[in-house]
């Protein structure tokens, strides 16, 4: 292959590269087809407002104080999240293997600011173990 042929091949490859780039850019600009779940958005807001109580993964979750939903609902207007949405978000947050794994007897519970607010009692730890066990069994059955 001579220099002229190499130069021509290089031109062709450069042309093809230029033509393919706009296609990639168009794909990036297309909107996502699936909307984001409302609960995910609410939990995201709680993570921004109260990062110690609602840490982002991979930080471990912390057991929340008994009555934290009441605290959040009392501030519902201030944080601009409805009471029903707060209830759904806290319920979802607390129904996860990550949450159950830290809900052990004697573990410190925290308030919205991350301050200690009691400890996990035996019945709370037992409930977390039961939920984790049910989740594990359901996951094995589904596989």
Rosetta silent file (secondary structure, phi, psi, omega in degrees, C-alpha in Angstrom):
SEQUENCE: XXXXXXXXXXXXXXXXXXXXXXXXXXXXXXXXXXXXXXXXXXXXXXXXXXXXXXXXXXXXXXXXXXXXXXXXXXXXXXXXXXXXXXXXXXXXXXXXXXXXXXXXXXXXXXXXXXXXXXXXXXXXXXXXXXXXXXXXXXXXXXX
SCORE:     score description
SCORE:     0.000 S_00000001
   1 L     0.000  128.715 -178.799    0.000    0.000    0.000 S_00000001
   2 L   -87.065  173.037 -179.495    1.445    3.351   -1.056 S_00000001
   3 H   -62.466  -36.079  179.839    1.350    6.683    0.716 S_00000001
   4 H   -64.577  -40.227 -179.362   -1.470    7.920   -1.548 S_00000001
   5 H   -68.313  -40.583  177.275   -3.600    4.904   -0.642 S_00000001
   6 H   -62.902  -41.679  178.967   -2.886    5.352    3.073 S_00000001
   7 H   -63.541  -41.108  179.167   -3.763    9.040    2.843 S_00000001
   8 H   -65.825  -42.780  178.094   -7.025    8.173    1.047 S_00000001
   9 H   -62.283  -40.926  178.637   -7.889    5.527    3.655 S_00000001
  10 H   -62.255  -41.576  178.001   -7.185    8.021    6.430 S_00000001
  11 H   -62.035  -44.164 -179.171   -9.552   10.537    4.766 S_00000001
  12 H   -62.633  -44.562  178.928  -12.285    7.916    4.472 S_00000001
  13 H   -63.566  -39.587  178.201  -11.956    6.920    8.120 S_00000001
  14 H   -63.901  -41.300  177.520  -12.047   10.572    9.202 S_00000001
  15 H   -61.533  -47.445 -179.829  -15.227   11.122    7.122 S_00000001
  16 H   -62.001  -38.974  179.177  -16.897    8.067    8.632 S_00000001
  17 H   -63.835  -43.538  179.393  -15.931    9.202   12.112 S_00000001
  18 H   -63.776  -38.319 -178.164  -17.432   12.675   11.546 S_00000001
  19 H   -71.279  -31.953 -177.054  -20.655   11.161   10.204 S_00000001
  20 H   -80.954  -25.259 -178.000  -21.081    8.788   13.143 S_00000001
  21 H   -63.127  -44.209  178.650  -20.562   11.392   15.900 S_00000001
  22 H   -59.905  -32.120  178.633  -23.807   13.308   15.299 S_00000001
  23 H   -64.153  -41.910  178.733  -25.736   10.062   15.632 S_00000001
  24 H   -63.974  -41.788 -179.899  -24.242    9.447   19.066 S_00000001
  25 H   -63.677  -38.535  178.576  -25.070   12.991   20.161 S_00000001
  26 H   -63.695  -39.497  179.514  -28.664   12.556   19.019 S_00000001
  27 H   -63.059  -37.891 -179.041  -29.003    9.403   21.087 S_00000001
  28 H   -68.312  -29.444 -176.112  -27.786   11.227   24.191 S_00000001
  29 H   -82.144  -12.920 -178.822  -30.346   14.006   23.746 S_00000001
  30 L   -68.000  137.589  179.302  -33.332   11.647   23.602 S_00000001
  31 L   -69.738  153.328  177.478  -35.465   11.747   26.750 S_00000001
  32 L   -66.261  142.510 -177.008  -35.628    8.671   28.943 S_00000001
  33 L   -79.166  -28.945 -178.151  -38.620    6.535   28.149 S_00000001
  34 L  -104.287  127.720  178.008  -39.389    5.555   31.754 S_00000001
  35 L   -71.722  155.307  179.204  -40.257    8.238   34.321 S_00000001
  36 L   -76.966  138.166  179.911  -38.509    8.192   37.685 S_00000001
  37 L   -60.271  137.519 -178.640  -40.565    6.707   40.520 S_00000001
  38 H   -57.555  -41.639 -178.892  -42.127    9.367   42.759 S_00000001
  39 H   -62.703  -38.187  178.739  -40.827    7.674   45.926 S_00000001
  40 H   -61.819  -41.575  178.765  -37.271    7.771   44.575 S_00000001
  41 H   -65.059  -41.230 -179.960  -37.594   11.528   44.053 S_00000001
  42 H   -66.212  -45.003  178.510  -38.967   12.070   47.563 S_00000001
  43 H   -62.672  -37.885  175.830  -36.207    9.988   49.151 S_00000001
  44 H   -58.910  -41.780  177.024  -33.687   11.966   47.100 S_00000001
  45 H   -64.551  -42.465  178.866  -35.071   15.190   48.592 S_00000001
  46 H   -63.425  -36.460  178.526  -34.887   13.726   52.097 S_00000001
  47 H   -65.826  -33.398  176.820  -31.273   12.715   51.453 S_00000001
  48 H   -74.833  -40.118 -177.926  -30.436   16.310   50.525 S_00000001
  49 H   -76.233  -36.832 -175.132  -32.319   17.816   53.453 S_00000001
  50 L  -133.438   69.060 -173.953  -31.283   15.265   56.098 S_00000001
  51 L   -63.723  -25.130  179.270  -28.094   13.536   54.876 S_00000001
  52 L   -78.273  -34.128  179.535  -27.250   12.003   58.272 S_00000001
  53 L   -82.631  -30.688 -177.902  -30.657   10.388   58.716 S_00000001
  54 L  -126.928   70.636 -176.981  -31.016    9.373   55.052 S_00000001
  55 L   -70.842  151.831  176.724  -27.484    8.646   53.789 S_00000001
  56 L   -81.359  150.114  176.182  -26.795    7.768   50.176 S_00000001
  57 L   -63.788  136.332   20.003  -25.510    4.328   49.274 S_00000001
  58 L   -96.321    4.703  177.211  -22.842    2.996   49.962 S_00000001
  59 L   -60.956  140.434 -179.201  -22.999    4.628   53.397 S_00000001
  60 L   -69.618  146.450  173.542  -24.844    2.343   55.785 S_00000001
  61 L   -71.137  160.066  178.283  -28.339    3.271   56.799 S_00000001
  62 L  -119.659  146.303  174.921  -28.888    4.075   60.452 S_00000001
  63 L   -63.007  130.019 -179.042  -31.854    2.995   62.574 S_00000001
  64 E   -86.689  152.312 -178.251  -34.213    5.943   62.699 S_00000001
  65 L   -63.169  147.551  174.585  -35.742    7.192   65.907 S_00000001
  66 L   -65.282  126.098 -178.575  -39.170    5.919   66.828 S_00000001
  67 L    95.368    9.942 -178.740  -41.535    8.693   65.740 S_00000001
  68 H   -64.579  -30.965  177.382  -39.343   10.127   62.985 S_00000001
  69 H   -62.587  -40.304  177.179  -42.336   10.146   60.650 S_00000001
  70 H   -61.069  -41.836  178.788  -44.146   12.434   63.101 S_00000001
  71 H   -61.300  -44.630  179.971  -41.114   14.764   63.101 S_00000001
  72 H   -65.988  -44.239 -178.348  -41.091   14.847   59.301 S_00000001
  73 H   -65.977  -30.180  176.131  -44.837   15.353   59.015 S_00000001
  74 H   -66.407  -25.479  179.736  -44.647   18.254   61.485 S_00000001
  75 L  -103.878   13.957 -175.297  -42.215   19.886   59.031 S_00000001
  76 H   -51.615  -49.265 -179.147  -44.203   18.888   55.945 S_00000001
  77 H   -67.062  -40.699 -179.538  -45.014   22.444   54.847 S_00000001
  78 H   -60.539  -42.497 -177.599  -41.484   23.671   55.573 S_00000001
  79 H   -94.272   -1.272  174.955  -39.857   20.988   53.418 S_00000001
  80 L    59.018   46.477  173.673  -42.689   21.066   50.846 S_00000001
  81 L  -132.793  129.756 -177.402  -43.457   17.347   50.857 S_00000001
  82 L   -64.190  156.617  179.995  -46.982   16.130   51.612 S_00000001
  83 H   -62.072  -39.787  178.456  -47.615   14.041   54.705 S_00000001
  84 H   -64.898  -40.664  178.359  -48.766   11.101   52.574 S_00000001
  85 H   -66.049  -38.180  177.325  -45.605   11.290   50.448 S_00000001
  86 H   -63.736  -41.945  179.358  -43.465   11.405   53.582 S_00000001
  87 H   -62.261  -44.284  179.001  -45.225    8.343   54.949 S_00000001
  88 H   -63.194  -41.625 -178.948  -44.649    6.449   51.695 S_00000001
  89 H   -67.150  -44.985 -179.891  -40.975    7.470   51.562 S_00000001
  90 H   -66.157  -41.074  177.335  -40.218    6.501   55.184 S_00000001
  91 H   -59.547  -45.175  179.185  -42.083    3.209   54.747 S_00000001
  92 H   -65.013  -43.197 -179.464  -40.018    2.443   51.639 S_00000001
  93 H   -59.500  -43.021 -175.547  -36.770    3.506   53.339 S_00000001
  94 H   -82.767   -7.993  178.643  -37.378    1.247   56.325 S_00000001
  95 L  -104.949   59.995  178.765  -38.422   -1.752   54.227 S_00000001
  96 L  -141.408  148.594  177.810  -35.038   -2.601   52.783 S_00000001
  97 H   -56.422  -34.785  177.662  -32.362   -5.185   53.540 S_00000001
  98 H   -61.219  -39.031  179.640  -29.869   -2.352   54.069 S_00000001
  99 H   -72.782  -45.807 -178.660  -32.061   -0.934   56.834 S_00000001
 100 H   -61.513  -33.698 -176.791  -32.821   -4.274   58.449 S_00000001
 101 H   -65.618  -23.641 -179.831  -29.118   -5.172   58.540 S_00000001
 102 H  -101.584   -6.444 -178.440  -28.349   -2.272   60.902 S_00000001
 103 L   -88.604   79.039 -178.238  -31.460   -2.598   63.048 S_00000001
 104 L  -116.990  150.557 -178.531  -29.909   -4.736   65.773 S_00000001
 105 L   -54.015  130.294  178.891  -30.648   -4.745   69.476 S_00000001
 106 L    90.219  -11.641  178.936  -28.750   -1.964   71.213 S_00000001
 107 L   -65.409  145.077 -178.921  -27.968   -0.040   68.000 S_00000001
 108 E   -76.441  130.902  172.904  -28.294    3.726   68.354 S_00000001
 109 E   -89.800  150.558 -178.901  -31.308    5.306   66.679 S_00000001
 110 E  -124.604  155.453  175.928  -30.881    8.788   65.216 S_00000001
 111 L   -91.523 -170.759 -176.520  -33.093   11.809   64.660 S_00000001
 112 L   -62.475  -28.805 -179.107  -33.262   13.956   61.509 S_00000001
 113 L   -91.667   -0.685  179.506  -30.037   15.782   62.378 S_00000001
 114 L    90.542    8.468  178.916  -28.147   12.570   63.125 S_00000001
 115 L   -81.357  147.394  177.331  -28.246   12.960   66.904 S_00000001
 116 E   -58.296  136.769 -177.996  -28.722    9.881   69.114 S_00000001
 117 E  -145.733   56.679  179.724  -32.402    9.335   69.866 S_00000001
 118 E   101.235 -177.221  179.187  -32.751    6.044   71.704 S_00000001
 119 E  -131.195  162.438  177.090  -31.683    2.513   70.912 S_00000001
 120 L   -75.678  126.003  178.706  -33.143   -0.433   69.047 S_00000001
 121 L   -89.051  170.240 -176.327  -35.001   -2.659   71.475 S_00000001
 122 H   -57.032  -42.363 -177.986  -35.272   -6.452   71.267 S_00000001
 123 H   -68.174  -34.728  176.268  -38.683   -6.425   69.580 S_00000001
 124 H   -66.319  -40.913  178.430  -37.494   -3.961   66.890 S_00000001
 125 H   -67.077  -39.990  179.250  -34.433   -6.105   66.191 S_00000001
 126 H   -64.487  -40.237  178.489  -36.579   -9.252   66.038 S_00000001
 127 H   -64.455  -40.587  178.839  -38.940   -7.608   63.567 S_00000001
 128 H   -63.818  -41.975  177.635  -35.990   -6.569   61.373 S_00000001
 129 H   -62.277  -41.670 -179.917  -34.631  -10.148   61.423 S_00000001
 130 H   -63.487  -44.451  179.713  -38.061  -11.498   60.498 S_00000001
 131 H   -63.548  -42.151  179.339  -38.403   -9.048   57.586 S_00000001
 132 H   -64.065  -39.922  179.489  -34.898   -9.879   56.342 S_00000001
 133 H   -64.900  -45.214  177.678  -35.657  -13.594   56.552 S_00000001
 134 H   -60.106  -43.473 -179.958  -38.922  -13.208   54.602 S_00000001
 135 H   -62.463  -44.134 -179.209  -37.124  -11.143   51.970 S_00000001
 136 H   -63.550  -44.782  179.044  -34.342  -13.719   51.648 S_00000001
 137 H   -63.723  -42.853  179.081  -36.823  -16.602   51.320 S_00000001
 138 H   -63.711  -38.628  179.006  -38.893  -14.746   48.735 S_00000001
 139 H   -65.715  -40.345  178.913  -35.758  -13.956   46.753 S_00000001
 140 H   -67.420  -38.559  179.971  -34.696  -17.627   46.790 S_00000001
 141 H   -66.031  -37.906 -179.050  -38.156  -18.752   45.706 S_00000001
 142 H   -70.433  -25.447 -177.187  -38.166  -16.280   42.815 S_00000001
 143 L   -75.199    0.000    0.000  -34.808  -17.517   41.509 S_00000001
